[in-house]
Amino acid sequence: MERPEVATGEQLRTGPTIAQLREVTIFAGLADRVLDRIASIAELRWFDAGTRLYSQGDRDMPFCVLVSGQISFFRTAPDGTVTVVDVVQPAGHTGLQAVLAQMPVLTGVEAVAPSQVILIDGAGLRTMLHDEPSLASALLLAEAMDFRALVLQVCDLKLRTTAQRLGHYLLGLAPDKSSHSATLRLPFDKRLLAARLGCRQENLSRAFATLRE
């Protein structure tokens, strides 16, 4: 998808189409009538790399679905230390738990690369849940899958070494899991990869050296 020409730092706003919403896994099984209602409370925006979508602790968050690009979740400790929690690829999402629970969001979100994002109004989404059971089921499944992914990530941190976590991640990038060889391109730089794997950059370098051996 070609990005429209916009000035640096400008956020291009438009509305998502039903076809664009149907490409999102969460919404794929919803009727056109429901998607049309979602489109009426949503915006489709471009964000430049380095643009903060929202900050840790913000309230009244939109539900954000990544269409293209990359976004990172980060959390700031009381001493000012900033840690990248995860990096999300299309068609990942964020903000759902804050929207449903109406609580402050736990992490800030920033565009790592030029990114196109669907922003769905949180209050409007909650209103729809009362009379659209298919949407409620879709969001419940999305939250269940998010929790499953979180548990797997915690298990990785507790049960695998850094080299094992790196190897598992690289295998996940391979297009053909049955092949004996593959050419891979990291989707983001090693600083973000280290954060994604829960280690320091120097530990990541040692993990790559271990795998080479």
N, C-alpha and C positions, 0 to 999 in steps of 0.2 A: 504494500500500500504506500503510495507516494505521500509524503508530508507536504501540506500546503506551505507556500512561502509566507512566513510571518517574521516580524521583527524580533530580535533577540530579547528573551525574557517575556515576550507577549504570550498570553494564553488564549488560543483560538477556541471559541465556544460555539457549539452547535448542538442539535439534538440527535440522539441515536435513532436509527431506524429499527423497525421490527426485525429485519434481516440481521442487523448487527447484534441485536440482543439475543437472537436465536443461536448465534455462533458461540455464545457463552454457555459453557457446559451446564451451569446451574439452571439456566432458563430454557434449555433446549427442548424440554418436553411440555412447556407451557403453551396454552392456546393463544392465538393471535390477539384475542380480546384482552387477555391479561398482559401480554407484552406491550400492547398499545397503551394500557394504563401506566405501566412502568416507564415507557418512553415519555409520557407526559410529565413525569416528575424527575427526569434525568437530563444530564448534560453530557456531551462528548467533548473533551478538551485535550489539547496538546500541551505538554509541559516540557520545557527545556531541561537538559541535564543540570542537576544541582538545585532545581526548584523544590522547595518544601511544600508538600500537599497539605500537611497539617502537623501539629506538634504534640508531643507527649502531654497528656493531661487535658487536651481539648475535649469539649463537649459538643453535643449536637452534630455529630459527625455524619457525613454522607457514607453510603456503602460504595466502595470504590472497586471497580473491575478493570484490570489491566488488559487493554486491547493489543498494544504493541509497545516495545521498549522494555525497560526494567525499572523496578522500584525496590528500594531497600527499607527495612524496618530498623529503627535504631532506638536505643534507650539511654538516657543520661542518668548517671549515678549522682548522689548528693555531692560528691567531690568534684563534679564536672566531667568526669570520664564518660566518653560516649562509646557505646558498644553497638556494632551492627548485629542485629539478632538474626536476620534472614534477608535473602534477596529473592524477589518474586519475578517469575517469568509469565508471559501471557499463557492462558487467560486466568492468572491467579487473581486473588481479591484480598481486600483488607477492610477493616472497620465493621464487619458484620456483628461481632460480639458486642461492640460498643453501641451500635444502633439498636440491637434487640434488647440489651440490658439497660440502655439509657444511662450508661456510666462513662466516666472519663476514659479516653483511649489510653492503652498501656504503652504504646510506642509511637514515636514520630514516624513519618513516612516521607521519603525524598525520591525524586526521579534520579536514577543512576545514569540513564541515557535518555535522549529525546523519547518521550512516551505519550501514547494516546490512552486516555482513561475515561471510562464511563462513571460519572458521579451521580448516584441515586439518592434523592432526598430521604434522610432517615425517618422523619416524621411521616412523610407520605407513604413510605414503605411499611411502617408499623400500622398505619390506617388500613392499608390493603390486606394485611394479614387477617383482619377480622372477618372479611367477606370473600377471601380468595383462598380456599383450603389448598389448592394445588400449589400456590406460591409458598404457603406456610410449610408444606411438605418438602418443597425444593430447598428452602432455606434451612430446614431442620437437617436434611441430608448433608448440606454443605457444611454445617457446623459439626456434624458427626465426623465427616471426612477430615476437617481441620483438626479435630481432637485426636483422631487416629494418627495423622501425620506428626502431631506434637509428641505423642507417646513414642512413636518410632524414633523421632529425633532424640528424645531423652534416653531411650535405650541405647542408641548409637553412642551417645556421650559417655554412658556408664559402662558399656560392655565391649566397646571396640577401641583399639589404639588409634592415634591420629592417622597412621599409615593405612590401617584397615578402613577407617572412615573415608579417607581420600580414595582408596581403591574402589570402594563401594560406590562413591559418587561418580567416579570416572566410568565405571561399568554402566551406570545409569545413563550416561551420555552416548554410549555406543548405539548406533542405529541397528546393528544386527548382533544380538546377544549370543548367538551360536557361533559367530565367526572367531577365528584364532587371532585376528588382527583388526585394527580399526584406526582411522585417523580422526582425532577429536580436536575441537576448538573450544576452549573454555569460554563460557558465556559472559564472564566478567573477569576483572583483574584479580591477581593473587591476594591482594589485601582483602577484598570482599569474600574471596573463596575461603581464606583463613577464618574470617568471621563466621561464614556459613557453616564451617566444620567445627567451630568452637575451639580454635587454637590460635597461637601466635604465628606471625609470619615466619619466624625462624624455625618453629616446629613444622610448619608446612613445607619449608625447604628440605628439612631432614626427612620428612615423609616421602617427598618425591625421590630423594636419594635412595631411600629404603626400597621403594618400588622399582627403581632402575636396577637394583641388585637382584 
